[in-house]
Amino acid sequence: MKCQKYYRYSSVVFISMFILLTNNALSQIKVNPSKEKEAPLLFETYQLFLDFGFKTIEKIEYDKIEKPLNGYLDADKTSIVLEDYDGKSRVKVTGRDFNGELHEIKKSSCFIDPYVEL
């Protein structure tokens, strides 16, 4: 008889703790990017990783509207830091590799990450 009361009591405690913990985790404030055109950027700089190293960048622009972007090669020459990226559009990069060949790379917003300088 005591064993059943213990299991009943422990299951009630377990369920109530589970509810409290999941409720606390689910009630965290979520940051959703605004869909307005004039909304501020979520981050100041973003980073785009290249499939291979570039020696120089010819131009960086949005893919569809061909609006130029400001950016520079990182010290390792395998990523590009974008300074005025809106955080939601596809980017087209034209640059030269170490052999002097011209390459054009397109990356969607899924492959562009926020950049934090170390």
N, CA and C atoms as an extended XYZ file, in Angstrom:
354
Properties=species:S:1:pos:R:3:atomname:S:1:resname:S:1:resid:I:1 pbc="F F F"
N         0.809       -1.184        0.000 N   MET     1
C         0.000        0.000        0.000 CA  MET     1
C         0.865        1.267        0.000 C   MET     1
N         1.909        1.247        0.808 N   LYS     2
C         2.788        2.401        0.862 CA  LYS     2
C         3.494        2.612       -0.464 C   LYS     2
N         3.804        1.536       -1.149 N   CYS     3
C         4.504        1.603       -2.431 CA  CYS     3
C         3.641        2.311       -3.484 C   CYS     3
N         2.353        2.041       -3.525 N   GLN     4
C         1.457        2.687       -4.480 CA  GLN     4
C         1.347        4.182       -4.208 C   GLN     4
N         1.271        4.559       -2.932 N   LYS     5
C         1.205        5.981       -2.593 CA  LYS     5
C         2.487        6.691       -3.003 C   LYS     5
N         3.609        6.007       -2.803 N   TYR     6
C         4.897        6.599       -3.181 CA  TYR     6
C         4.964        6.821       -4.690 C   TYR     6
N         4.582        5.823       -5.487 N   TYR     7
C         4.597        5.968       -6.938 CA  TYR     7
C         3.625        7.037       -7.408 C   TYR     7
N         2.474        7.098       -6.817 N   ARG     8
C         1.490        8.112       -7.177 CA  ARG     8
C         2.047        9.503       -6.857 C   ARG     8
N         2.632        9.658       -5.689 N   TYR     9
C         3.192       10.941       -5.264 CA  TYR     9
C         4.368       11.336       -6.173 C   TYR     9
N         5.265       10.406       -6.461 N   SER    10
C         6.425       10.718       -7.290 CA  SER    10
C         6.018       11.033       -8.729 C   SER    10
N         5.002       10.368       -9.253 N   SER    11
C         4.557       10.677      -10.615 CA  SER    11
C         3.917       12.052      -10.689 C   SER    11
N         3.177       12.440       -9.650 N   VAL    12
C         2.583       13.785       -9.613 CA  VAL    12
C         3.686       14.838       -9.556 C   VAL    12
N         4.689       14.602       -8.747 N   VAL    13
C         5.812       15.543       -8.637 CA  VAL    13
C         6.557       15.624       -9.973 C   VAL    13
N         6.817       14.488      -10.592 N   PHE    14
C         7.518       14.468      -11.869 CA  PHE    14
C         6.732       15.214      -12.942 C   PHE    14
N         5.464       14.967      -13.046 N   ILE    15
C         4.635       15.622      -14.070 CA  ILE    15
C         4.568       17.120      -13.829 C   ILE    15
N         4.417       17.537      -12.590 N   SER    16
C         4.340       18.979      -12.311 CA  SER    16
C         5.681       19.655      -12.599 C   SER    16
N         6.800       19.018      -12.280 N   MET    17
C         8.113       19.596      -12.601 CA  MET    17
C         8.308       19.674      -14.114 C   MET    17
N         7.877       18.651      -14.837 N   PHE    18
C         7.994       18.649      -16.291 CA  PHE    18
C         7.186       19.800      -16.894 C   PHE    18
N         5.992       20.010      -16.420 N   ILE    19
C         5.140       21.099      -16.921 CA  ILE    19
C         5.770       22.447      -16.626 C   ILE    19
N         6.280       22.623      -15.418 N   LEU    20
C         6.906       23.895      -15.060 CA  LEU    20
C         8.142       24.176      -15.913 C   LEU    20
N         8.975       23.175      -16.113 N   LEU    21
C        10.195       23.382      -16.898 CA  LEU    21
C         9.900       23.645      -18.367 C   LEU    21
N         8.987       22.894      -18.960 N   THR    22
C         8.670       23.116      -20.376 CA  THR    22
C         7.949       24.434      -20.574 C   THR    22
N         7.114       24.821      -19.639 N   ASN    23
C         6.431       26.108      -19.743 CA  ASN    23
C         7.434       27.249      -19.688 C   ASN    23
N         8.424       27.143      -18.838 N   ASN    24
C         9.446       28.177      -18.737 CA  ASN    24
C        10.278       28.237      -20.010 C   ASN    24
N        10.643       27.090      -20.569 N   ALA    25
C        11.448       27.056      -21.783 CA  ALA    25
C        10.674       27.584      -22.985 C   ALA    25
N         9.394       27.306      -23.050 N   LEU    26
C         8.591       27.745      -24.192 CA  LEU    26
C         8.182       29.207      -24.104 C   LEU    26
N         8.261       29.787      -22.934 N   SER    27
C         7.823       31.171      -22.788 CA  SER    27
C         8.945       32.176      -23.030 C   SER    27
N        10.121       31.727      -23.475 N   GLN    28
C        11.220       32.630      -23.764 CA  GLN    28
C        10.832       33.554      -24.915 C   GLN    28
N        11.322       34.766      -24.890 N   ILE    29
C        11.017       35.740      -25.932 CA  ILE    29
C        11.766       35.359      -27.199 C   ILE    29
N        11.050       35.302      -28.307 N   LYS    30
C        11.654       34.967      -29.587 CA  LYS    30
C        11.803       36.238      -30.406 C   LYS    30
N        12.958       36.370      -31.078 N   VAL    31
C        13.202       37.515      -31.940 CA  VAL    31
C        12.874       37.093      -33.361 C   VAL    31
N        11.872       37.721      -33.943 N   ASN    32
C        11.495       37.445      -35.320 CA  ASN    32
C        11.899       38.630      -36.179 C   ASN    32
N        12.587       38.389      -37.288 N   PRO    33
C        12.946       39.506      -38.155 CA  PRO    33
C        11.699       40.159      -38.745 C   PRO    33
N        11.738       41.453      -38.823 N   SER    34
C        10.601       42.200      -39.354 CA  SER    34
C        10.534       42.038      -40.860 C   SER    34
N         9.346       42.033      -41.410 N   LYS    35
C         9.167       41.898      -42.850 CA  LYS    35
C         9.054       43.255      -43.540 C   LYS    35
N         9.204       44.326      -42.782 N   GLU    36
C         9.147       45.657      -43.369 CA  GLU    36
C        10.430       45.933      -44.140 C   GLU    36
N        10.330       46.715      -45.216 N   LYS    37
C        11.495       47.021      -46.032 CA  LYS    37
C        12.475       47.935      -45.307 C   LYS    37
N        11.977       48.826      -44.477 N   GLU    38
C        12.826       49.785      -43.783 CA  GLU    38
C        13.234       49.312      -42.394 C   GLU    38
N        13.065       48.052      -42.090 N   ALA    39
C        13.398       47.530      -40.765 CA  ALA    39
C        14.916       47.561      -40.563 C   ALA    39
N        15.359       47.806      -39.342 N   PRO    40
C        16.808       47.835      -39.094 CA  PRO    40
C        17.415       46.441      -39.210 C   PRO    40
N        18.714       46.405      -39.462 N   LEU    41
C        19.411       45.140      -39.571 CA  LEU    41
C        19.504       44.478      -38.211 C   LEU    41
N        19.451       43.153      -38.186 N   LEU    42
C        19.590       42.441      -36.931 CA  LEU    42
C        21.035       42.430      -36.453 C   LEU    42
N        21.984       42.372      -37.370 N   PHE    43
C        23.400       42.388      -37.058 CA  PHE    43
C        24.076       43.432      -37.929 C   PHE    43
N        25.197       43.951      -37.471 N   GLU    44
C        25.908       44.958      -38.257 CA  GLU    44
C        26.649       44.343      -39.428 C   GLU    44
N        27.238       43.172      -39.217 N   THR    45
C        28.002       42.519      -40.276 CA  THR    45
C        27.605       41.048      -40.379 C   THR    45
N        27.741       40.539      -41.596 N   TYR    46
C        27.455       39.134      -41.880 CA  TYR    46
C        28.665       38.510      -42.562 C   TYR    46
N        28.695       37.184      -42.595 N   GLN    47
C        29.825       36.465      -43.156 CA  GLN    47
C        29.343       35.422      -44.146 C   GLN    47
N        30.037       35.338      -45.257 N   LEU    48
C        29.717       34.407      -46.335 CA  LEU    48
C        30.954       33.563      -46.599 C   LEU    48
N        30.852       32.247      -46.422 N   PHE    49
C        31.997       31.361      -46.644 CA  PHE    49
C        32.075       30.963      -48.108 C   PHE    49
N        33.287       30.971      -48.636 N   LEU    50
C        33.523       30.610      -50.024 CA  LEU    50
C        33.894       29.136      -50.125 C   LEU    50
N        33.650       28.544      -51.290 N   ASP    51
C        33.995       27.142      -51.513 CA  ASP    51
C        35.503       26.963      -51.700 C   ASP    51
N        36.175       28.024      -52.139 N   PHE    52
C        37.628       28.027      -52.316 CA  PHE    52
C        38.093       29.470      -52.114 C   PHE    52
N        39.396       29.631      -51.959 N   GLY    53
C        39.921       30.960      -51.652 CA  GLY    53
C        39.893       31.916      -52.829 C   GLY    53
N        39.616       33.163      -52.549 N   PHE    54
C        39.683       34.238      -53.537 CA  PHE    54
C        40.911       35.093      -53.248 C   PHE    54
N        41.555       35.560      -54.306 N   LYS    55
C        42.652       36.511      -54.141 CA  LYS    55
C        42.104       37.925      -54.068 C   LYS    55
N        41.156       38.230      -54.941 N   THR    56
C        40.520       39.552      -54.946 CA  THR    56
C        39.031       39.406      -55.231 C   THR    56
N        38.287       40.435      -54.860 N   ILE    57
C        36.853       40.488      -55.141 CA  ILE    57
C        36.625       41.574      -56.189 C   ILE    57
N        35.947       41.207      -57.256 N   GLU    58
C        35.608       42.177      -58.294 CA  GLU    58
C        34.360       42.979      -57.896 C   GLU    58
N        33.287       42.252      -57.513 N   LYS    59
C        32.072       42.927      -57.059 CA  LYS    59
C        31.219       41.995      -56.215 C   LYS    59
N        30.438       42.620      -55.322 N   ILE    60
C        29.483       41.920      -54.464 CA  ILE    60
C        28.150       42.625      -54.652 C   ILE    60
N        27.095       41.860      -54.919 N   GLU    61
C        25.788       42.473      -55.138 CA  GLU    61
C        24.677       41.494      -54.798 C   GLU    61
N        23.475       42.048      -54.596 N   TYR    62
C        22.296       41.194      -54.446 CA  TYR    62
C        22.026       40.529      -55.784 C   TYR    62
N        21.589       39.289      -55.761 N   ASP    63
C        21.447       38.516      -56.986 CA  ASP    63
C        20.334       39.042      -57.886 C   ASP    63
N        19.149       39.239      -57.358 N   LYS    64
C        18.006       39.604      -58.207 CA  LYS    64
C        17.993       41.076      -58.596 C   LYS    64
N        18.233       41.955      -57.648 N   ILE    65
C        18.114       43.386      -57.942 CA  ILE    65
C        19.431       44.023      -58.342 C   ILE    65
N        20.540       43.283      -58.237 N   GLU    66
C        21.876       43.722      -58.616 CA  GLU    66
C        22.296       45.018      -57.931 C   GLU    66
N        21.857       45.198      -56.702 N   LYS    67
C        22.273       46.349      -55.889 CA  LYS    67
C        23.625       46.021      -55.253 C   LYS    67
N        24.615       46.909      -55.353 N   PRO    68
C        25.934       46.605      -54.805 CA  PRO    68
C        25.931       46.528      -53.275 C   PRO    68
N        26.824       45.697      -52.759 N   LEU    69
C        27.021       45.530      -51.322 CA  LEU    69
C        28.453       45.886      -50.965 C   LEU    69
N        28.657       46.380      -49.749 N   ASN    70
C        30.010       46.616      -49.248 CA  ASN    70
C        30.482       45.373      -48.529 C   ASN    70
N        31.722       44.995      -48.788 N   GLY    71
C        32.280       43.835      -48.125 CA  GLY    71
C        33.764       43.705      -48.418 C   GLY    71
N        34.420       42.815      -47.697 N   TYR    72
C        35.848       42.605      -47.888 CA  TYR    72
C        36.188       41.155      -47.571 C   TYR    72
N        37.344       40.706      -48.096 N   LEU    73
C        37.837       39.369      -47.810 CA  LEU    73
C        38.368       39.326      -46.389 C   LEU    73
N        38.064       38.254      -45.690 N   ASP    74
C        38.608       38.059      -44.356 CA  ASP    74
C        40.093       37.692      -44.489 C   ASP    74
N        40.810       37.695      -43.397 N   ALA    75
C        42.255       37.445      -43.416 CA  ALA    75
C        42.608       36.081      -43.999 C   ALA    75
N        41.745       35.072      -43.806 N   ASP    76
C        42.042       33.730      -44.322 CA  ASP    76
C        41.706       33.570      -45.803 C   ASP    76
N        41.102       34.567      -46.410 N   LYS    77
C        40.750       34.584      -47.844 CA  LYS    77
C        39.736       33.525      -48.246 C   LYS    77
N        39.034       32.907      -47.299 N   THR    78
C        38.009       31.916      -47.629 CA  THR    78
C        36.626       32.362      -47.181 C   THR    78
N        36.513       33.593      -46.704 N   SER    79
C        35.203       34.134      -46.338 CA  SER    79
C        35.157       35.618      -46.650 C   SER    79
N        33.947       36.111      -46.846 N   ILE    80
C        33.727       37.519      -47.147 CA  ILE    80
C        32.858       38.110      -46.050 C   ILE    80
N        33.234       39.262      -45.542 N   VAL    81
C        32.463       39.967      -44.527 CA  VAL    81
C        31.603       41.009      -45.238 C   VAL    81
N        30.290       40.919      -45.052 N   LEU    82
C        29.337       41.837      -45.679 CA  LEU    82
C        28.924       42.885      -44.649 C   LEU    82
N        29.067       44.156      -44.990 N   GLU    83
C        28.830       45.223      -44.018 CA  GLU    83
C        27.414       45.775      -44.031 C   GLU    83
N        26.742       45.772      -45.145 N   ASP    84
C        25.400       46.373      -45.212 CA  ASP    84
C        24.357       45.397      -45.756 C   ASP    84
N        24.503       44.144      -45.424 N   TYR    85
C        23.603       43.092      -45.895 CA  TYR    85
C        22.285       43.156      -45.120 C   TYR    85
N        21.157       42.949      -45.809 N   ASP    86
C        19.843       43.053      -45.163 CA  ASP    86
C        19.447       41.809      -44.382 C   ASP    86
N        20.178       40.713      -44.513 N   GLY    87
C        19.912       39.517      -43.732 CA  GLY    87
C        18.910       38.562      -44.328 C   GLY    87
N        18.422       38.823      -45.542 N   LYS    88
C        17.389       37.943      -46.080 CA  LYS    88
C        17.438       37.719      -47.590 C   LYS    88
N        18.437       38.221      -48.293 N   SER    89
C        18.471       38.101      -49.751 CA  SER    89
C        19.657       37.275      -50.223 C   SER    89
N        19.537       36.794      -51.446 N   ARG    90
C        20.599       36.028      -52.093 CA  ARG    90
C        21.690       36.990      -52.563 C   ARG    90
N        22.962       36.554      -52.456 N   VAL    91
C        24.102       37.406      -52.797 CA  VAL    91
C        24.916       36.759      -53.913 C   VAL    91
N        25.409       37.608      -54.833 N   LYS    92
C        26.264       37.147      -55.931 CA  LYS    92
C        27.634       37.810      -55.772 C   LYS    92
N        28.686       36.993      -55.772 N   VAL    93
C        30.050       37.483      -55.602 CA  VAL    93
C        30.852       37.115      -56.835 C   VAL    93
N        31.553       38.094      -57.401 N   THR    94
C        32.454       37.858      -58.523 CA  THR    94
C        33.863       38.175      -58.045 C   THR    94
N        34.772       37.221      -58.237 N   GLY    95
C        36.142       37.437      -57.780 CA  GLY    95
C        37.124       36.553      -58.512 C   GLY    95
N        38.402       36.815      -58.255 N   ARG    96
C        39.478       36.049      -58.877 CA  ARG    96
C        40.149       35.157      -57.840 C   ARG    96
N        40.417       33.901      -58.265 N   ASP    97
C        41.124       32.984      -57.375 CA  ASP    97
C        42.629       33.232      -57.479 C   ASP    97
N        43.428       32.405      -56.849 N   PHE    98
C        44.878       32.601      -56.816 CA  PHE    98
C        45.547       32.314      -58.150 C   PHE    98
N        44.844       31.652      -59.070 N   ASN    99
C        45.363       31.410      -60.418 CA  ASN    99
C        44.984       32.524      -61.379 C   ASN    99
N        44.193       33.491      -60.930 N   GLY   100
C        43.778       34.606      -61.771 CA  GLY   100
C        42.486       34.361      -62.527 C   GLY   100
N        41.845       33.212      -62.323 N   GLU   101
C        40.596       32.913      -63.019 CA  GLU   101
C        39.430       33.632      -62.349 C   GLU   101
N        38.499       34.125      -63.158 N   LEU   102
C        37.323       34.835      -62.665 CA  LEU   102
C        36.208       33.832      -62.349 C   LEU   102
N        35.628       33.949      -61.151 N   HIS   103
C        34.555       33.055      -60.716 CA  HIS   103
C        33.383       33.880      -60.207 C   HIS   103
N        32.169       33.346      -60.411 N   GLU   104
C        30.958       33.955      -59.879 CA  GLU   104
C        30.280       32.937      -58.962 C   GLU   104
N        30.032       33.356      -57.725 N   ILE   105
C        29.429       32.476      -56.728 CA  ILE   105
C        28.144       33.121      -56.236 C   ILE   105
N        27.088       32.317      -56.116 N   LYS   106
C        25.815       32.793      -55.572 CA  LYS   106
C        25.515       32.024      -54.297 C   LYS   106
N        25.152       32.753      -53.252 N   LYS   107
C        24.829       32.131      -51.964 CA  LYS   107
C        23.488       32.675      -51.473 C   LYS   107
N        22.627       31.774      -51.028 N   SER   108
C        21.345       32.203      -50.462 CA  SER   108
C        21.543       32.620      -49.014 C   SER   108
N        20.524       33.219      -48.442 N   SER   109
C        20.617       33.722      -47.071 CA  SER   109
C        20.842       32.598      -46.067 C   SER   109
N        20.525       31.368      -46.437 N   CYS   110
C        20.760       30.223      -45.537 CA  CYS   110
C        22.239       30.004      -45.275 C   CYS   110
N        23.089       30.422      -46.210 N   PHE   111
C        24.531       30.200      -46.110 CA  PHE   111
C        25.292       31.454      -45.698 C   PHE   111
N        24.580       32.488      -45.273 N   ILE   112
C        25.193       33.738      -44.819 CA  ILE   112
C        24.909       33.886      -43.333 C   ILE   112
N        25.976       33.963      -42.553 N   ASP   113
C        25.867       33.948      -41.097 CA  ASP   113
C        26.225       35.297      -40.492 C   ASP   113
N        25.709       35.597      -39.297 N   PRO   114
C        26.167       36.791      -38.589 CA  PRO   114
C        27.676       36.682      -38.301 C   PRO   114
N        28.358       37.809      -38.363 N   TYR   115
C        29.818       37.834      -38.202 CA  TYR   115
C        30.172       38.535      -36.904 C   TYR   115
N        30.984       37.852      -36.110 N   VAL   116
C        31.500       38.444      -34.893 CA  VAL   116
C        33.018       38.333      -34.959 C   VAL   116
N        33.686       39.483      -34.954 N   GLU   117
C        35.137       39.480      -35.033 CA  GLU   117
C        35.736       39.025      -33.728 C   GLU   117
N        36.700       38.132      -33.802 N   LEU   118
C        37.334       37.602      -32.590 CA  LEU   118
C        38.520       38.437      -32.172 C   LEU   118
